[in-house]
Amino acid sequence: MILRYLIYNYLKYITIFLFLFLITVWISQIIRLIEFGLNYESFYKVINLTVLALPSYIINVSHLIILFGAFFFSYKLNSSSEIIILRQYLNKNNLRNYLILTNIFMLLIIILNSEFISQKLYNKYKQKEVELRSNFNIQVDGSKKELRLNDQFIIFFDEFDENRFINPITIIYSENLIVKSKIAKLSYQNDKINLEFLDGTRVSSDNKEKSMTNFKNFNFYIENLVDKTVLPDKESYSVIELISQKDQKLYSSGHNKIINYLLLIVLFTGIHRIVLSLSNKNSKKFKNIKILIVYIIFVFTISSLSKYLLLAKINLVSFYCIGAILLTLFKISIHKIYDLK
């Protein structure tokens, strides 16, 4: 019963931090897709789409999530003196062994997610994202009184209502045209955007033709140039597939991913020391959590730099020697800062 309580709360704190991180990423991805010009009517599709990408982010931040979860759980145990009670009723080695088994289980889940689940979901995400972006609708902010679409055209207007521009003046860059009309309608046909102008005048300043023409109806079509090609990236491959790639960026990402896994293993073999450590008024153990966080960030930074050195084709043995030194120092840091006396 006590062991169940210990494991449950340990996993609870890790889950809370994981949830907070994924919610933050989820919202940022939704905003990013909407800013591409997706119709707000597709908002439900955007929400479902971004969920598919979330598992691919876990491996990159799992170290910090586990560290934060373990620290706050340890803080709770010490602040309420629960850790003293646990140590009175259960052998210290038993507590450690159960936490290590729990960590092994979490490590297997993270690897399973990173090597299999997230890949399949991420590939679906990339495919659906391209499909969704290729069917985008232009978002018009009526308060700005103008609409610019890259280097295609710009429209100045008095009002905008139900895809209708009132008294628009339009500059179409590609055709060297200035179009003034009473109304302009915005519509979508297959892979094209259609601007239909009603009752107006168009002025051409093209080198081949300079003219001014009155019209009742004038249509201008713009092709949707969104690239529909789905290009796989490092999240689309397992670590074995990455280190087998001829592309140097993917190849180096594969070895960097191996270092991430090794860092996780080192962290998991020492995390029980953080959870089960005792604190007192004269101790600085809890303050030293900042040292571990900074060190993990440092390891990521050096690992990333080493990854780019791999792009310059440095010796692979040197890459792993750097990684081994950093991981060893990290392991020593945990043992120095936290003890189980």
Disulfide bonds with the S-S distance in Angstrom:
none
